[in-house]
Amino acid sequence: MTDKLMDCITNPVKCKLLLEIQSQGKATAKQLADIYHDIPQATLYRHLKKMLNDGILQVIEETQVRGTVEKTYALALDVNDKMETMLEENSGELYMQYFMQYILGFAKQFQRYCQSPGIQIKEDMTGFSLSPLYLSDEELTDLVTSISQIIGAVKQNEPKPNRKLRTIGVIISPAEKMDA
């Protein structure tokens, strides 16, 4: 399942569809076609069918529309109720599904920003980076605690004219091992 989900994320068309369905909670092919005029109808239906067959999407409703059946799609992955299982079983598969939901949510937010009129990348102070670091478990714990304290100190800030709402995401992952 993780490989199939990763395929959706790395395929530009499937990723657009996945992000939109995830963002809206559900969508029909017609709704998706109305949003993404750049995706040919045959391509859209082909990708929806593949994602459905791969278990990424599910049909949650079927409506009769002028002699045809309109399907309403939703994500088939709902890992929120699987957290306890993931921790008990130490399941990499479920952990990856959680990560994908996190990434999809963040990606959709970033996509909206990038598609907004008048985008000001430099002035809005947006960005992203990776920082491979050599840290002991204790140093990592101290770093995460420090980051949490810094974010916690400003988390309750009230809106003001000079403040912009921003989202900061933190991901900690083992780095790929480099050959020495």
Order of alpha helices (4+ residues) and beta strands (2+ residues): alpha-alpha-beta-alpha-alpha-beta-beta-alpha-alpha-alpha
